Amino acid sequence: MAGTTATRTPRPTPDPAPETKRGLAARVSLGRVFAPVPSEFLLIASTALLLTVFGLVMVLSATSATATAAGEPPYEAMIKQGVFAVIGVPLMFVASRLPITFWKRVAWPSLILATLFQLLVFVPGLGVEAHGNRNWVQIAGFQFQPAEFLKLTLALWLGYVLFRKQTLLASWKHVAIPIVPVAFLVILTVLMGGDLGTAMVLVLIALGALFFSGVKLRIFLVPLILGGILVAVYAITSPNRMARIMSLFNENCLDDYLTSCYQPLHGMWALASGGIFGLGLGNSREKYDWLPAAANDYIFAIVGEELGLIGCVVVLALFALFAVGAFHVIRKTNDPFVRIVSGGITVWIVGQALINVGVVLRVFPVLGVPLPFMSQGGTSLLSVLVACGVLLSFARSLPAPRTPGSPRASTRTRAKIAE
């Protein structure tokens, strides 16, 4: 008819070929793999890698002289430490790809397995005693310290339990059960081996987890007081530990040079002789069997002697940057589990570093606490790197920063215009 406009029905667009769909899916998958990571991820990963490499160099420097004098290969200690670094660094990045649900699921099983592993130190033929402590296990020619794995597993377990009880944390009963008995039994397995330093770190992890869970201060003070009493009683009942504690208050420590003051004095002399610029890498005098545990608990003294105040500041700055990245994860996350576990791990690594440096500076008594990432000890390095992997996994879960073009920002802008 005239005046009538015919309408044409548009043809449906044909579906893309299956090959095109697969190609698109592949591009999307690769895009997720190579997606930009948060700045917290880069900060934690880079400081962990730098401290690990720095530690390998210092372990080589601290052990090569005595190994050569004993007729052993000078690189043996560094190679053993390097093996754990080669295992630990890939594990760190593998752990960084695991989802948060995985860490929640393994919280209970990992703590049980780590505790059973710790109990192996009391099995004849497996447990190894050194310097009055029985906290090592000899398996297939390798020596492990199971208590190092308790630190990470305890942080995960505390985070999971406190996360499940978020609405009940106002009651001290729900905070105490099952946290107090389980944590006490875990710490007791370490104390039975005589390792007071590691037990103190475990107490710090528990207190850190409670603090970042948001429990009331009056509830938080109870485990703090109980932990302090436990540590004090354990220290008083040991004459050796009391002698080390009292050496801090000895005005003339030279009187006890051959006993309780020998190691602290040589650690201070190492730092003093280094000055600002140090004696040069490899030129330490104290490492020639003067300073006990030069590659372990007192490696910071060797850093100060060889690299001077500048080297010490670099180490402390790296730990400070690590703490900044970790605290950003704690502050930005919306997941209570992430916040609690991250807080426990951060208190462990940063707190242990401060304790180790404090021991070298004679602020604290000799506690046998290694410097994370740097001290000789493969189990310690492995556990710290895996803990960093957990932090990296949490960093990936952080909410994306809001941009001016985000929907929420646009809403606020429209509301201001309407006003």
Contacts in CASP RR format, 6 or more apart in sequence:
PFRMAT RR
TARGET T0000
AUTHOR 0000-0000-0000
METHOD contacts of the structure
MODEL  1
MAGTTATRTPRPTPDPAPETKRGLAARVSLGRVFAPVPSEFLLIASTALL
LTVFGLVMVLSATSATATAAGEPPYEAMIKQGVFAVIGVPLMFVASRLPI
TFWKRVAWPSLILATLFQLLVFVPGLGVEAHGNRNWVQIAGFQFQPAEFL
KLTLALWLGYVLFRKQTLLASWKHVAIPIVPVAFLVILTVLMGGDLGTAM
VLVLIALGALFFSGVKLRIFLVPLILGGILVAVYAITSPNRMARIMSLFN
ENCLDDYLTSCYQPLHGMWALASGGIFGLGLGNSREKYDWLPAAANDYIF
AIVGEELGLIGCVVVLALFALFAVGAFHVIRKTNDPFVRIVSGGITVWIV
GQALINVGVVLRVFPVLGVPLPFMSQGGTSLLSVLVACGVLLSFARSLPA
PRTPGSPRASTRTRAKIAE
16 24 0 8 1.000
37 395 0 8 1.000
37 396 0 8 1.000
38 395 0 8 1.000
38 396 0 8 1.000
38 398 0 8 1.000
39 328 0 8 1.000
40 325 0 8 1.000
40 326 0 8 1.000
40 328 0 8 1.000
40 329 0 8 1.000
40 332 0 8 1.000
40 395 0 8 1.000
40 398 0 8 1.000
41 96 0 8 1.000
41 392 0 8 1.000
41 395 0 8 1.000
41 396 0 8 1.000
43 321 0 8 1.000
43 322 0 8 1.000
43 324 0 8 1.000
43 325 0 8 1.000
43 328 0 8 1.000
44 322 0 8 1.000
44 325 0 8 1.000
44 326 0 8 1.000
44 329 0 8 1.000
44 388 0 8 1.000
44 391 0 8 1.000
44 392 0 8 1.000
44 395 0 8 1.000
45 92 0 8 1.000
45 93 0 8 1.000
45 96 0 8 1.000
45 388 0 8 1.000
45 392 0 8 1.000
47 318 0 8 1.000
47 319 0 8 1.000
47 321 0 8 1.000
47 322 0 8 1.000
48 92 0 8 1.000
48 322 0 8 1.000
48 373 0 8 1.000
48 384 0 8 1.000
48 385 0 8 1.000
48 388 0 8 1.000
49 89 0 8 1.000
50 318 0 8 1.000
51 315 0 8 1.000
51 318 0 8 1.000
51 319 0 8 1.000
51 322 0 8 1.000
51 372 0 8 1.000
51 373 0 8 1.000
51 374 0 8 1.000
52 85 0 8 1.000
52 89 0 8 1.000
52 373 0 8 1.000
52 374 0 8 1.000
52 381 0 8 1.000
52 385 0 8 1.000
54 314 0 8 1.000
54 315 0 8 1.000
54 318 0 8 1.000
54 373 0 8 1.000
54 374 0 8 1.000
55 81 0 8 1.000
55 299 0 8 1.000
55 373 0 8 1.000
55 374 0 8 1.000
55 375 0 8 1.000
56 78 0 8 1.000
56 81 0 8 1.000
56 82 0 8 1.000
56 85 0 8 1.000
57 281 0 8 1.000
58 295 0 8 1.000
58 299 0 8 1.000
58 302 0 8 1.000
58 303 0 8 1.000
58 306 0 8 1.000
58 374 0 8 1.000
59 77 0 8 1.000
59 78 0 8 1.000
59 81 0 8 1.000
59 295 0 8 1.000
59 299 0 8 1.000
59 374 0 8 1.000
59 375 0 8 1.000
59 376 0 8 1.000
60 74 0 8 1.000
60 75 0 8 1.000
60 77 0 8 1.000
60 78 0 8 1.000
61 281 0 8 1.000
61 282 0 8 1.000
61 284 0 8 1.000
61 287 0 8 1.000
61 302 0 8 1.000
61 306 0 8 1.000
62 284 0 8 1.000
62 287 0 8 1.000
62 294 0 8 1.000
62 295 0 8 1.000
62 299 0 8 1.000
62 302 0 8 1.000
62 376 0 8 1.000
63 74 0 8 1.000
63 76 0 8 1.000
63 77 0 8 1.000
63 78 0 8 1.000
63 287 0 8 1.000
63 294 0 8 1.000
63 295 0 8 1.000
63 376 0 8 1.000
64 74 0 8 1.000
64 75 0 8 1.000
64 77 0 8 1.000
64 78 0 8 1.000
64 282 0 8 1.000
65 74 0 8 1.000
65 287 0 8 1.000
65 288 0 8 1.000
66 287 0 8 1.000
66 288 0 8 1.000
66 289 0 8 1.000
67 73 0 8 1.000
67 74 0 8 1.000
67 76 0 8 1.000
67 77 0 8 1.000
68 74 0 8 1.000
69 288 0 8 1.000
69 289 0 8 1.000
77 295 0 8 1.000
77 376 0 8 1.000
80 378 0 8 1.000
81 376 0 8 1.000
81 377 0 8 1.000
81 378 0 8 1.000
81 381 0 8 1.000
84 377 0 8 1.000
84 378 0 8 1.000
84 379 0 8 1.000
84 381 0 8 1.000
84 382 0 8 1.000
85 381 0 8 1.000
85 385 0 8 1.000
87 382 0 8 1.000
88 381 0 8 1.000
88 382 0 8 1.000
88 385 0 8 1.000
88 386 0 8 1.000
89 385 0 8 1.000
91 382 0 8 1.000
91 385 0 8 1.000
91 386 0 8 1.000
91 389 0 8 1.000
92 385 0 8 1.000
92 386 0 8 1.000
92 388 0 8 1.000
92 389 0 8 1.000
92 392 0 8 1.000
93 389 0 8 1.000
93 392 0 8 1.000
95 386 0 8 1.000
95 389 0 8 1.000
95 390 0 8 1.000
95 392 0 8 1.000
95 393 0 8 1.000
96 389 0 8 1.000
96 392 0 8 1.000
96 393 0 8 1.000
96 395 0 8 1.000
96 396 0 8 1.000
97 393 0 8 1.000
97 396 0 8 1.000
98 393 0 8 1.000
99 393 0 8 1.000
99 397 0 8 1.000
100 335 0 8 1.000
100 337 0 8 1.000
100 338 0 8 1.000
100 393 0 8 1.000
100 394 0 8 1.000
100 397 0 8 1.000
103 156 0 8 1.000
103 337 0 8 1.000
103 341 0 8 1.000
103 390 0 8 1.000
103 393 0 8 1.000
104 160 0 8 1.000
104 163 0 8 1.000
104 337 0 8 1.000
106 156 0 8 1.000
107 153 0 8 1.000
107 156 0 8 1.000
107 157 0 8 1.000
107 159 0 8 1.000
107 160 0 8 1.000
107 161 0 8 1.000
108 157 0 8 1.000
108 160 0 8 1.000
110 152 0 8 1.000
110 153 0 8 1.000
110 156 0 8 1.000
110 157 0 8 1.000
111 150 0 8 1.000
111 153 0 8 1.000
111 154 0 8 1.000
111 156 0 8 1.000
111 157 0 8 1.000
111 182 0 8 1.000
111 186 0 8 1.000
113 153 0 8 1.000
114 146 0 8 1.000
114 149 0 8 1.000
114 150 0 8 1.000
114 152 0 8 1.000
114 153 0 8 1.000
114 154 0 8 1.000
115 150 0 8 1.000
115 185 0 8 1.000
115 186 0 8 1.000
115 189 0 8 1.000
117 137 0 8 1.000
117 146 0 8 1.000
117 149 0 8 1.000
118 146 0 8 1.000
118 147 0 8 1.000
118 149 0 8 1.000
118 150 0 8 1.000
118 186 0 8 1.000
118 189 0 8 1.000
118 190 0 8 1.000
119 189 0 8 1.000
120 126 0 8 1.000
120 127 0 8 1.000
120 137 0 8 1.000
120 146 0 8 1.000
121 127 0 8 1.000
121 128 0 8 1.000
121 134 0 8 1.000
121 135 0 8 1.000
121 136 0 8 1.000
121 137 0 8 1.000
121 146 0 8 1.000
121 193 0 8 1.000
122 134 0 8 1.000
122 192 0 8 1.000
122 193 0 8 1.000
125 138 0 8 1.000
126 137 0 8 1.000
126 138 0 8 1.000
126 139 0 8 1.000
127 134 0 8 1.000
127 136 0 8 1.000
127 137 0 8 1.000
127 138 0 8 1.000
128 134 0 8 1.000
128 136 0 8 1.000
128 137 0 8 1.000
128 138 0 8 1.000
128 143 0 8 1.000
129 136 0 8 1.000
130 136 0 8 1.000
132 194 0 8 1.000
132 240 0 8 1.000
133 193 0 8 1.000
133 194 0 8 1.000
133 195 0 8 1.000
134 193 0 8 1.000
134 194 0 8 1.000
135 145 0 8 1.000
135 146 0 8 1.000
135 147 0 8 1.000
135 190 0 8 1.000
135 193 0 8 1.000
135 194 0 8 1.000
135 195 0 8 1.000
135 198 0 8 1.000
136 143 0 8 1.000
136 144 0 8 1.000
136 145 0 8 1.000
137 143 0 8 1.000
137 144 0 8 1.000
137 145 0 8 1.000
137 146 0 8 1.000
144 379 0 8 1.000
145 377 0 8 1.000
145 379 0 8 1.000
145 380 0 8 1.000
146 379 0 8 1.000
147 190 0 8 1.000
147 195 0 8 1.000
147 198 0 8 1.000
147 202 0 8 1.000
148 198 0 8 1.000
148 379 0 8 1.000
148 380 0 8 1.000
148 382 0 8 1.000
148 383 0 8 1.000
149 379 0 8 1.000
149 383 0 8 1.000
150 186 0 8 1.000
150 189 0 8 1.000
150 190 0 8 1.000
150 198 0 8 1.000
150 202 0 8 1.000
151 198 0 8 1.000
151 201 0 8 1.000
151 202 0 8 1.000
151 205 0 8 1.000
151 348 0 8 1.000
151 383 0 8 1.000
151 387 0 8 1.000
152 345 0 8 1.000
152 383 0 8 1.000
152 386 0 8 1.000
152 387 0 8 1.000
152 390 0 8 1.000
154 183 0 8 1.000
154 186 0 8 1.000
154 202 0 8 1.000
154 205 0 8 1.000
154 206 0 8 1.000
155 205 0 8 1.000
155 209 0 8 1.000
155 341 0 8 1.000
155 343 0 8 1.000
155 344 0 8 1.000
155 345 0 8 1.000
155 348 0 8 1.000
155 387 0 8 1.000
156 341 0 8 1.000
156 390 0 8 1.000
157 182 0 8 1.000
158 179 0 8 1.000
158 183 0 8 1.000
158 205 0 8 1.000
158 206 0 8 1.000
158 209 0 8 1.000
158 210 0 8 1.000
158 340 0 8 1.000
158 341 0 8 1.000
158 344 0 8 1.000
159 209 0 8 1.000
159 213 0 8 1.000
159 337 0 8 1.000
159 340 0 8 1.000
159 341 0 8 1.000
160 337 0 8 1.000
161 178 0 8 1.000
161 179 0 8 1.000
162 169 0 8 1.000
162 179 0 8 1.000
162 209 0 8 1.000
162 210 0 8 1.000
162 213 0 8 1.000
162 336 0 8 1.000
162 340 0 8 1.000
163 336 0 8 1.000
163 337 0 8 1.000
163 340 0 8 1.000
165 174 0 8 1.000
165 175 0 8 1.000
166 213 0 8 1.000
166 336 0 8 1.000
168 174 0 8 1.000
169 175 0 8 1.000
169 213 0 8 1.000
169 214 0 8 1.000
169 215 0 8 1.000
169 216 0 8 1.000
169 219 0 8 1.000
170 216 0 8 1.000
172 219 0 8 1.000
172 222 0 8 1.000
175 210 0 8 1.000
175 215 0 8 1.000
175 219 0 8 1.000
176 222 0 8 1.000
179 206 0 8 1.000
179 210 0 8 1.000
179 223 0 8 1.000
180 223 0 8 1.000
180 226 0 8 1.000
183 202 0 8 1.000
183 206 0 8 1.000
186 202 0 8 1.000
187 199 0 8 1.000
187 202 0 8 1.000
187 203 0 8 1.000
187 230 0 8 1.000
190 198 0 8 1.000
190 199 0 8 1.000
190 202 0 8 1.000
191 199 0 8 1.000
191 234 0 8 1.000
195 368 0 8 1.000
196 231 0 8 1.000
196 234 0 8 1.000
196 235 0 8 1.000
196 238 0 8 1.000
196 241 0 8 1.000
196 367 0 8 1.000
197 355 0 8 1.000
197 367 0 8 1.000
197 368 0 8 1.000
197 369 0 8 1.000
198 369 0 8 1.000
199 231 0 8 1.000
199 234 0 8 1.000
200 231 0 8 1.000
200 355 0 8 1.000
200 367 0 8 1.000
200 369 0 8 1.000
201 348 0 8 1.000
201 351 0 8 1.000
201 352 0 8 1.000
201 355 0 8 1.000
201 369 0 8 1.000
203 227 0 8 1.000
203 228 0 8 1.000
203 230 0 8 1.000
203 231 0 8 1.000
204 347 0 8 1.000
204 348 0 8 1.000
204 351 0 8 1.000
204 352 0 8 1.000
205 344 0 8 1.000
205 345 0 8 1.000
205 347 0 8 1.000
205 348 0 8 1.000
206 223 0 8 1.000
207 220 0 8 1.000
207 223 0 8 1.000
207 224 0 8 1.000
207 347 0 8 1.000
208 343 0 8 1.000
208 344 0 8 1.000
208 347 0 8 1.000
209 340 0 8 1.000
209 341 0 8 1.000
209 343 0 8 1.000
209 344 0 8 1.000
210 219 0 8 1.000
210 220 0 8 1.000
210 223 0 8 1.000
211 220 0 8 1.000
211 343 0 8 1.000
212 330 0 8 1.000
212 339 0 8 1.000
212 340 0 8 1.000
212 342 0 8 1.000
212 343 0 8 1.000
212 344 0 8 1.000
213 336 0 8 1.000
213 339 0 8 1.000
213 340 0 8 1.000
234 241 0 8 1.000
235 241 0 8 1.000
235 242 0 8 1.000
235 245 0 8 1.000
236 242 0 8 1.000
241 365 0 8 1.000
243 259 0 8 1.000
243 260 0 8 1.000
244 260 0 8 1.000
244 365 0 8 1.000
244 366 0 8 1.000
245 365 0 8 1.000
246 260 0 8 1.000
247 253 0 8 1.000
247 256 0 8 1.000
247 260 0 8 1.000
247 261 0 8 1.000
247 264 0 8 1.000
247 365 0 8 1.000
248 362 0 8 1.000
248 364 0 8 1.000
248 365 0 8 1.000
250 256 0 8 1.000
250 260 0 8 1.000
250 261 0 8 1.000
253 261 0 8 1.000
253 264 0 8 1.000
253 265 0 8 1.000
254 261 0 8 1.000
254 265 0 8 1.000
255 261 0 8 1.000
257 265 0 8 1.000
262 292 0 8 1.000
263 291 0 8 1.000
263 292 0 8 1.000
263 293 0 8 1.000
263 298 0 8 1.000
263 366 0 8 1.000
264 359 0 8 1.000
264 362 0 8 1.000
264 366 0 8 1.000
266 286 0 8 1.000
266 290 0 8 1.000
266 291 0 8 1.000
266 292 0 8 1.000
266 301 0 8 1.000
267 286 0 8 1.000
267 291 0 8 1.000
267 298 0 8 1.000
267 301 0 8 1.000
267 360 0 8 1.000
268 301 0 8 1.000
268 360 0 8 1.000
268 361 0 8 1.000
268 362 0 8 1.000
269 286 0 8 1.000
270 284 0 8 1.000
270 285 0 8 1.000
270 286 0 8 1.000
270 291 0 8 1.000
270 298 0 8 1.000
270 301 0 8 1.000
270 302 0 8 1.000
270 304 0 8 1.000
270 305 0 8 1.000
271 301 0 8 1.000
271 304 0 8 1.000
271 305 0 8 1.000
271 308 0 8 1.000
271 312 0 8 1.000
271 360 0 8 1.000
271 361 0 8 1.000
273 279 0 8 1.000
273 285 0 8 1.000
273 286 0 8 1.000
273 305 0 8 1.000
274 304 0 8 1.000
274 305 0 8 1.000
274 306 0 8 1.000
274 308 0 8 1.000
274 309 0 8 1.000
275 304 0 8 1.000
275 308 0 8 1.000
275 309 0 8 1.000
276 308 0 8 1.000
276 309 0 8 1.000
276 310 0 8 1.000
277 307 0 8 1.000
277 308 0 8 1.000
277 309 0 8 1.000
277 310 0 8 1.000
278 304 0 8 1.000
278 305 0 8 1.000
278 306 0 8 1.000
278 307 0 8 1.000
278 308 0 8 1.000
278 309 0 8 1.000
278 310 0 8 1.000
279 285 0 8 1.000
279 305 0 8 1.000
279 306 0 8 1.000
279 308 0 8 1.000
280 306 0 8 1.000
280 307 0 8 1.000
281 306 0 8 1.000
281 307 0 8 1.000
282 306 0 8 1.000
283 306 0 8 1.000
284 294 0 8 1.000
284 302 0 8 1.000
284 305 0 8 1.000
284 306 0 8 1.000
285 305 0 8 1.000
286 294 0 8 1.000
286 301 0 8 1.000
286 302 0 8 1.000
286 305 0 8 1.000
287 294 0 8 1.000
287 295 0 8 1.000
287 302 0 8 1.000
291 298 0 8 1.000
291 301 0 8 1.000
291 302 0 8 1.000
292 298 0 8 1.000
293 368 0 8 1.000
294 301 0 8 1.000
294 302 0 8 1.000
295 302 0 8 1.000
295 375 0 8 1.000
295 376 0 8 1.000
296 368 0 8 1.000
296 370 0 8 1.000
296 375 0 8 1.000
296 376 0 8 1.000
296 377 0 8 1.000
297 356 0 8 1.000
297 359 0 8 1.000
297 366 0 8 1.000
297 367 0 8 1.000
297 368 0 8 1.000
297 369 0 8 1.000
297 370 0 8 1.000
297 371 0 8 1.000
297 375 0 8 1.000
298 359 0 8 1.000
298 360 0 8 1.000
299 371 0 8 1.000
299 374 0 8 1.000
299 375 0 8 1.000
299 376 0 8 1.000
300 312 0 8 1.000
300 315 0 8 1.000
300 356 0 8 1.000
300 357 0 8 1.000
300 360 0 8 1.000
300 371 0 8 1.000
300 374 0 8 1.000
301 360 0 8 1.000
303 311 0 8 1.000
303 312 0 8 1.000
303 315 0 8 1.000
303 374 0 8 1.000
304 311 0 8 1.000
304 312 0 8 1.000
307 314 0 8 1.000
315 374 0 8 1.000
316 357 0 8 1.000
319 349 0 8 1.000
319 350 0 8 1.000
319 353 0 8 1.000
322 349 0 8 1.000
322 350 0 8 1.000
323 346 0 8 1.000
323 350 0 8 1.000
325 395 0 8 1.000
326 342 0 8 1.000
326 343 0 8 1.000
326 345 0 8 1.000
326 346 0 8 1.000
326 349 0 8 1.000
326 350 0 8 1.000
326 391 0 8 1.000
327 346 0 8 1.000
329 338 0 8 1.000
329 342 0 8 1.000
329 391 0 8 1.000
329 394 0 8 1.000
329 395 0 8 1.000
329 398 0 8 1.000
330 339 0 8 1.000
330 342 0 8 1.000
330 343 0 8 1.000
330 346 0 8 1.000
332 398 0 8 1.000
332 399 0 8 1.000
333 339 0 8 1.000
333 342 0 8 1.000
333 394 0 8 1.000
333 397 0 8 1.000
333 398 0 8 1.000
334 399 0 8 1.000
335 397 0 8 1.000
338 394 0 8 1.000
338 397 0 8 1.000
341 390 0 8 1.000
341 394 0 8 1.000
342 391 0 8 1.000
342 394 0 8 1.000
345 387 0 8 1.000
345 390 0 8 1.000
345 391 0 8 1.000
346 391 0 8 1.000
348 387 0 8 1.000
349 372 0 8 1.000
349 384 0 8 1.000
349 387 0 8 1.000
352 369 0 8 1.000
352 370 0 8 1.000
352 371 0 8 1.000
352 372 0 8 1.000
353 371 0 8 1.000
353 372 0 8 1.000
355 364 0 8 1.000
355 367 0 8 1.000
355 369 0 8 1.000
356 369 0 8 1.000
356 370 0 8 1.000
356 371 0 8 1.000
356 372 0 8 1.000
356 375 0 8 1.000
357 371 0 8 1.000
358 364 0 8 1.000
359 365 0 8 1.000
359 366 0 8 1.000
359 367 0 8 1.000
359 368 0 8 1.000
359 369 0 8 1.000
370 376 0 8 1.000
370 377 0 8 1.000
370 380 0 8 1.000
372 380 0 8 1.000
372 384 0 8 1.000
373 381 0 8 1.000
373 384 0 8 1.000
373 385 0 8 1.000
402 408 0 8 1.000
402 409 0 8 1.000
403 409 0 8 1.000
END
